[in-house]
Amino acid sequence: MIAKIATGEIEDITTEDGKNAAAVALGRMGGKARAEGMTAKRRKEIAKKAAKSRWSKT
């Protein structure tokens, strides 16, 4: 792939900050996809753990 980008066969698509646009798009979907695969009970457990960790810091 690097050779194809270097020779101009394909274009390297990046964002303004230099990140790969495809990876950025997948990262945005990650949390939603993870949440859809969980039960409401499991999401609640994770949220409680996060809140406890967040508020227990001094």
Short mmCIF file of the C-alpha atoms (twelve columns), coordinates in Angstrom:
data_MODEL
# 
_entry.id   MODEL 
# 
loop_
_atom_site.group_PDB 
_atom_site.id 
_atom_site.type_symbol 
_atom_site.label_atom_id 
_atom_site.label_alt_id 
_atom_site.label_comp_id 
_atom_site.label_asym_id 
_atom_site.label_seq_id 
_atom_site.Cartn_x 
_atom_site.Cartn_y 
_atom_site.Cartn_z 
_atom_site.pdbx_PDB_model_num 
ATOM 1  C CA . MET A 1  0.000   0.000  0.000  1 
ATOM 2  C CA . ILE A 2  2.847   2.389  0.811  1 
ATOM 3  C CA . ALA A 3  4.323   1.763  -2.615 1 
ATOM 4  C CA . LYS A 4  0.971   2.469  -4.289 1 
ATOM 5  C CA . ILE A 5  0.655   5.738  -2.360 1 
ATOM 6  C CA . ALA A 6  4.236   6.674  -3.278 1 
ATOM 7  C CA . THR A 7  3.702   5.947  -6.978 1 
ATOM 8  C CA . GLY A 8  0.371   7.751  -7.042 1 
ATOM 9  C CA . GLU A 9  -1.775  4.700  -7.815 1 
ATOM 10 C CA . ILE A 10 -3.948  5.436  -4.798 1 
ATOM 11 C CA . GLU A 11 -4.376  8.552  -2.696 1 
ATOM 12 C CA . ASP A 12 -3.620  8.607  1.013  1 
ATOM 13 C CA . ILE A 13 -6.667  10.121 2.700  1 
ATOM 14 C CA . THR A 14 -5.830  11.854 5.968  1 
ATOM 15 C CA . THR A 15 -7.531  14.426 8.174  1 
ATOM 16 C CA . GLU A 16 -6.141  17.902 8.904  1 
ATOM 17 C CA . ASP A 17 -4.273  16.599 11.940 1 
ATOM 18 C CA . GLY A 18 -2.583  13.823 9.925  1 
ATOM 19 C CA . LYS A 19 -4.690  10.890 11.075 1 
ATOM 20 C CA . ASN A 20 -6.027  8.222  8.731  1 
ATOM 21 C CA . ALA A 21 -9.610  9.179  7.849  1 
ATOM 22 C CA . ALA A 22 -10.835 5.568  7.783  1 
ATOM 23 C CA . ALA A 23 -9.428  4.887  11.247 1 
ATOM 24 C CA . VAL A 24 -11.036 8.060  12.592 1 
ATOM 25 C CA . ALA A 25 -14.422 6.996  11.208 1 
ATOM 26 C CA . LEU A 26 -14.133 3.536  12.757 1 
ATOM 27 C CA . GLY A 27 -13.146 5.048  16.090 1 
ATOM 28 C CA . ARG A 28 -16.286 7.165  16.124 1 
ATOM 29 C CA . MET A 29 -18.436 4.072  15.687 1 
ATOM 30 C CA . GLY A 30 -16.650 2.016  18.337 1 
ATOM 31 C CA . GLY A 31 -18.592 3.078  21.410 1 
ATOM 32 C CA . LYS A 32 -21.977 2.790  19.733 1 
ATOM 33 C CA . ALA A 33 -21.208 -0.661 18.349 1 
ATOM 34 C CA . ARG A 34 -19.934 -1.808 21.741 1 
ATOM 35 C CA . ALA A 35 -23.044 -0.504 23.529 1 
ATOM 36 C CA . GLU A 36 -25.406 -2.138 21.033 1 
ATOM 37 C CA . GLY A 37 -23.804 -5.500 21.730 1 
ATOM 38 C CA . MET A 38 -24.362 -5.258 25.503 1 
ATOM 39 C CA . THR A 39 -27.373 -5.788 27.657 1 
ATOM 40 C CA . ALA A 40 -28.836 -2.860 29.588 1 
ATOM 41 C CA . LYS A 41 -27.671 -4.496 32.810 1 
ATOM 42 C CA . ARG A 42 -24.068 -4.706 31.604 1 
ATOM 43 C CA . ARG A 43 -24.094 -1.062 30.425 1 
ATOM 44 C CA . LYS A 44 -25.391 -0.024 33.851 1 
ATOM 45 C CA . GLU A 45 -22.609 -1.970 35.610 1 
ATOM 46 C CA . ILE A 46 -19.970 -0.274 33.471 1 
ATOM 47 C CA . ALA A 47 -21.497 3.164  34.068 1 
ATOM 48 C CA . LYS A 48 -21.580 2.631  37.835 1 
ATOM 49 C CA . LYS A 49 -17.943 1.514  37.852 1 
ATOM 50 C CA . ALA A 50 -16.921 4.558  35.796 1 
ATOM 51 C CA . ALA A 51 -18.846 6.960  38.042 1 
ATOM 52 C CA . LYS A 52 -17.349 5.417  41.169 1 
ATOM 53 C CA . SER A 53 -13.846 5.709  39.727 1 
ATOM 54 C CA . ARG A 54 -14.436 9.263  38.527 1 
ATOM 55 C CA . TRP A 55 -15.802 10.577 41.815 1 
ATOM 56 C CA . SER A 56 -13.478 8.684  44.158 1 
ATOM 57 C CA . LYS A 57 -10.409 10.605 42.950 1 
ATOM 58 C CA . THR A 58 -9.141  13.268 45.344 1 
# 
